[in-house]
Amino acid sequence: MDFLVKRVSPAKQRTACLVLGVFESRRLSPVAKKVDQTTQGYLAKLLRSGDMDGKAGQTLLLHSVPKVAANRVLLVGCGKEREFDPYALRRAAATAATVLNNSGATDAVSFLADPAGKNQDMYWNVRHTIEATDDAVYQFDELKSKPSSPRRPLKKVTIALPEEGSVEGAEMALEDATAIIRGVRVARELGNLPGNICTPTYLAEQARALGKESRSLKVTVLEEAQMKKLGMGSLLSVSRGSREPAKLISIEYKGGEKGEKPVVFVGKGVTFDSGGISIKPGAAMDEMKFDMCGAASVIGTLTACAQLELPINVVGVIPATENLPDGLASKPGDIVTSMSGQTIEVLNTDAEGRLILCDALTWSNKFKPDVVIDIATLTGACVIALGGHAAGLLANDEALQDDLLDAGKASGDRAWPLPLWDEYQEQLDSNFADMANIGGREGGTITAACFLSRFTGDYRWAHLDIAGVAWKSGQDKGATGRPVPLLTQFLLNRCSI
């Protein structure tokens, strides 16, 4: 889809559809009031008749509105005006996009970025509108013999800017949003592919393809023999049960000064997780193709970073494998030796994400990082704690934690902090090894992070548990592309310091 930003006159603008906001109770937005004046009260009359009252989620599609050049006018409920925040804006934009995509209108001009007429922070208003619009119309039908896309889908959206006042930042918002939605789409495409297509080898191929797009990217792929020489016994213990060879992928983006310490993102890449010998229940096991969404988000973020040509050094590290039961697969009670030299008693083979991440975290030391952030669909406990609204965040550095929280809040891709206290560490005690790979039912998300913290050395580190936000189940089943917006915003913030 194409996006534009420009000043337009609402009533005179020729387009397939004009999108206007309506607040509770039946209050036209300032722009909608101007259009209503042109129509001699036509819109207000419809509202008074009870066709809609402006509640969030409501829409009213009008055709051939008098004295308006647009073929259609779409009124979108924005809720209470005093409560219209970025999240309400995103909901309104997504609602509008869904209606438009099924209406036959192939283009639209939207005034939702400034519905209150206050012209406040147009950068964020434009960005949220674009990102929410693209998210709403996304469909994954590449593997269907007959695609289910609308016959006349929405192809172009113009974000209308105020006719008066400052519009500084709108063009920058368009540039940033375009890169972010591309990164999100890359992550969603990878996440939605089935495990028989998106294997560790396939992930490596996609990373190499990304590397060919930009001179600022360098891609390296380690094979199992190389990992064995490095002593990655923990990572390789997970791949033992699969015929698909594990891969350790690194994507180095060099946009900053030579010698500048990079940000390192480590993304969990379990392309299918059966649980191994500790096999999962059959119900919804198909969704375990999404267990590589951490890896997908790293590739998506590097995609956005390269498109924006950010002046920063970034490294993406992806340990990729399958977790399957086999005669060679790890068994509960096995003890493995990690690259760090620490030994791990594998009490549950379904706690495999931490086993591949710990070696990747140790290996990340080679890049002499400023900060390391791992991203993983790690624990069901995080879904129970936070649902599908926020990623779990744990860190060994308060400033890094605050930076990630700020990036999440600004981008609309939120995270929420959990404690990383020493009291939880003792739950990982083992009678036979340096540690166990699970710590019991209580505080499962926290003890998983405690496990990872033992492999972070002296660098500043944060862990994002995205098990609740990386994909949706049910009727809307599919990858979300989160937390690409959060991670990209984190990089943008670092570039502006």
HUWORA-V677819 format. One record per residue. N is the residue number from 1. RES is the residue in one letter. PSI is psi in degrees with one decimal (NA if undefined). Layout:
BEGIN
N,RES,PSI  N,RES,PSI
END
This chain:
BEGIN
1,M,144.0  2,D,140.8  3,F,142.1  4,L,156.7  5,V,131.7  6,K,161.7  7,R,134.6  8,V,156.8  9,S,114.5  10,P,-48.0  11,A,-27.8  12,K,-10.4  13,Q,122.2  14,R,121.3  15,T,162.3  16,A,-28.5  17,C,135.9  18,L,129.4  19,V,121.9  20,L,151.2  21,G,148.9  22,V,128.4  23,F,161.8  24,E,147.2  25,S,106.6  26,R,36.9  27,R,116.0  28,L,141.7  29,S,162.0  30,P,-42.4  31,V,-41.6  32,A,-33.9  33,K,-39.4  34,K,-42.2  35,V,-39.2  36,D,-37.6  37,Q,-40.5  38,T,-36.0  39,T,4.4  40,Q,44.0  41,G,13.8  42,Y,-45.4  43,L,-45.3  44,A,-36.4  45,K,-42.2  46,L,-41.0  47,L,-40.6  48,R,-26.1  49,S,-6.3  50,G,13.7  51,D,-31.4  52,M,156.1  53,D,6.8  54,G,8.3  55,K,147.9  56,A,132.6  57,G,-15.2  58,Q,149.4  59,T,155.4  60,L,113.9  61,L,121.4  62,L,144.5  63,H,145.6  64,S,53.0  65,V,131.9  66,P,133.6  67,K,20.5  68,V,129.9  69,A,-25.0  70,A,145.7  71,N,-33.5  72,R,158.7  73,V,125.5  74,L,116.5  75,L,129.2  76,V,126.6  77,G,129.9  78,C,0.9  79,G,-157.2  80,K,133.3  81,E,-39.6  82,R,-15.2  83,E,11.4  84,F,93.7  85,D,-177.3  86,P,-34.3  87,Y,-35.9  88,A,-37.4  89,L,-44.3  90,R,-39.0  91,R,-42.0  92,A,-42.7  93,A,-40.5  94,A,-40.5  95,T,-45.2  96,A,-43.5  97,A,-39.5  98,T,-44.6  99,V,-45.0  100,L,-40.5  101,N,-20.9  102,N,5.6  103,S,-15.4  104,G,-6.6  105,A,119.6  106,T,-13.0  107,D,159.3  108,A,155.7  109,V,118.8  110,S,131.1  111,F,17.1  112,L,-19.4  113,A,-17.0  114,D,56.9  115,P,-27.8  116,A,-4.6  117,G,18.9  118,K,-12.3  119,N,42.4  120,Q,123.6  121,D,66.5  122,M,-24.5  123,Y,-53.1  124,W,-37.2  125,N,-44.0  126,V,-44.7  127,R,-46.8  128,H,-39.0  129,T,-46.0  130,I,-48.0  131,E,-42.6  132,A,-36.4  133,T,-49.1  134,D,-38.3  135,D,-39.5  136,A,-32.0  137,V,-3.7  138,Y,135.9  139,Q,140.9  140,F,101.9  141,D,22.0  142,E,-27.1  143,L,7.1  144,K,139.8  145,S,-29.9  146,K,98.9  147,P,144.8  148,S,15.7  149,S,153.1  150,P,150.7  151,R,-40.4  152,R,79.2  153,P,159.5  154,L,126.9  155,K,-25.0  156,K,134.1  157,V,127.1  158,T,123.7  159,I,112.1  160,A,135.3  161,L,155.5  162,P,143.1  163,E,-24.2  164,E,158.1  165,G,177.5  166,S,137.5  167,V,21.5  168,E,133.7  169,G,-13.7  170,A,-42.1  171,E,-39.0  172,M,-38.8  173,A,-41.3  174,L,-44.2  175,E,-47.4  176,D,-45.2  177,A,-39.1  178,T,-41.1  179,A,-40.6  180,I,-42.8  181,I,-28.2  182,R,-44.6  183,G,-41.0  184,V,-42.9  185,R,-39.7  186,V,-45.8  187,A,-40.0  188,R,-42.1  189,E,-45.7  190,L,-43.9  191,G,-33.7  192,N,-16.2  193,L,142.4  194,P,162.8  195,G,-22.1  196,N,-12.4  197,I,-52.5  198,C,83.2  199,T,172.6  200,P,-38.9  201,T,-40.7  202,Y,-43.1  203,L,-41.6  204,A,-39.7  205,E,-39.9  206,Q,-36.8  207,A,-42.5  208,R,-39.3  209,A,-40.0  210,L,-39.0  211,G,-29.9  212,K,-16.5  213,E,-25.5  214,S,135.2  215,R,-17.8  216,S,0.7  217,L,137.0  218,K,123.9  219,V,131.5  220,T,138.4  221,V,119.9  222,L,137.1  223,E,172.0  224,E,-35.9  225,A,-39.7  226,Q,-38.9  227,M,-36.5  228,K,-41.2  229,K,-32.8  230,L,-8.6  231,G,27.5  232,M,62.0  233,G,-27.1  234,S,-48.8  235,L,-46.7  236,L,-21.4  237,S,-27.2  238,V,-38.7  239,S,-8.0  240,R,-31.8  241,G,3.4  242,S,147.8  243,R,-12.9  244,E,123.1  245,P,142.2  246,A,156.3  247,K,145.5  248,L,110.7  249,I,135.3  250,S,136.6  251,I,110.8  252,E,119.8  253,Y,121.5  254,K,82.7  255,G,-10.6  256,G,-169.7  257,E,149.6  258,K,130.8  259,G,-10.2  260,E,130.8  261,K,133.2  262,P,163.0  263,V,129.6  264,V,124.1  265,F,127.4  266,V,115.7  267,G,125.8  268,K,126.4  269,G,55.6  270,V,102.4  271,T,-20.5  272,F,134.8  273,D,100.7  274,S,-11.3  275,G,-11.4  276,G,-145.7  277,I,-34.8  278,S,64.3  279,I,146.1  280,K,160.8  281,P,151.5  282,G,-32.3  283,A,127.5  284,A,15.6  285,M,-22.8  286,D,-28.0  287,E,-8.0  288,M,-1.3  289,K,-20.2  290,F,2.0  291,D,0.2  292,M,16.9  293,C,-25.0  294,G,-45.4  295,A,-42.9  296,A,-38.9  297,S,-31.4  298,V,-45.4  299,I,-40.6  300,G,-41.1  301,T,-41.0  302,L,-32.5  303,T,-48.1  304,A,-40.9  305,C,-45.5  306,A,-39.0  307,Q,-37.7  308,L,-11.7  309,E,50.2  310,L,140.5  311,P,67.7  312,I,154.3  313,N,129.8  314,V,141.8  315,V,132.2  316,G,127.6  317,V,127.3  318,I,107.1  319,P,119.0  320,A,132.3  321,T,168.8  322,E,161.0  323,N,99.1  324,L,155.5  325,P,141.2  326,D,168.2  327,G,-23.8  328,L,-4.4  329,A,152.2  330,S,146.6  331,K,149.2  332,P,129.6  333,G,-15.7  334,D,151.2  335,I,127.9  336,V,157.2  337,T,123.6  338,S,169.3  339,M,-29.6  340,S,-11.3  341,G,-12.3  342,Q,142.8  343,T,148.5  344,I,127.5  345,E,119.1  346,V,94.9  347,L,-22.0  348,N,117.3  349,T,-10.3  350,D,-4.2  351,A,57.7  352,E,-23.8  353,G,-42.8  354,R,-26.2  355,L,-31.9  356,I,-31.9  357,L,-35.0  358,C,-40.3  359,D,-35.6  360,A,-37.2  361,L,-41.0  362,T,-44.3  363,W,-29.7  364,S,-17.0  365,N,-27.8  366,K,-21.4  367,F,0.5  368,K,60.6  369,P,152.6  370,D,-47.6  371,V,154.0  372,V,131.5  373,I,119.5  374,D,146.6  375,I,121.1  376,A,140.1  377,T,80.0  378,L,-45.2  379,T,138.6  380,G,-25.3  381,A,-30.5  382,C,-34.7  383,V,-41.1  384,I,-40.1  385,A,-43.3  386,L,-5.7  387,G,-150.0  388,G,19.8  389,H,-36.5  390,A,146.0  391,A,148.7  392,G,138.9  393,L,126.0  394,L,142.7  395,A,155.9  396,N,8.6  397,D,120.3  398,E,-37.6  399,A,-41.8  400,L,-42.4  401,Q,-44.9  402,D,-38.3  403,D,-40.0  404,L,-38.6  405,L,-42.4  406,D,-42.6  407,A,-38.6  408,G,-42.1  409,K,-44.4  410,A,-39.7  411,S,-10.2  412,G,11.9  413,D,75.5  414,R,154.0  415,A,164.4  416,W,134.3  417,P,145.2  418,L,155.7  419,P,146.5  420,L,63.0  421,W,150.1  422,D,-26.8  423,E,-26.9  424,Y,-21.2  425,Q,-34.1  426,E,-17.0  427,Q,-15.5  428,L,4.5  429,D,142.7  430,S,144.4  431,N,-15.5  432,F,-13.0  433,A,178.7  434,D,-28.2  435,M,161.0  436,A,161.3  437,N,-0.4  438,I,159.0  439,G,22.7  440,G,179.3  441,R,-36.3  442,E,130.7  443,G,41.5  444,G,-38.3  445,T,-38.6  446,I,-44.3  447,T,-29.6  448,A,-42.3  449,A,-36.0  450,C,-41.5  451,F,-49.9  452,L,-34.1  453,S,-22.5  454,R,-5.7  455,F,14.1  456,T,-0.3  457,G,-135.7  458,D,1.1  459,Y,161.3  460,R,131.8  461,W,146.9  462,A,150.9  463,H,126.8  464,L,113.4  465,D,108.5  466,I,20.8  467,A,-30.1  468,G,-15.8  469,V,-11.4  470,A,-26.9  471,W,164.6  472,K,149.3  473,S,-179.0  474,G,-148.3  475,Q,-33.0  476,D,26.8  477,K,131.4  478,G,160.7  479,A,146.4  480,T,-20.7  481,G,-2.2  482,R,147.0  483,P,46.5  484,V,-44.1  485,P,-42.0  486,L,-48.8  487,L,-39.9  488,T,-40.4  489,Q,-37.2  490,F,-42.7  491,L,-41.8  492,L,-41.5  493,N,-40.1  494,R,-34.0  495,C,-22.9  496,S,-4.4  497,I,NA
END
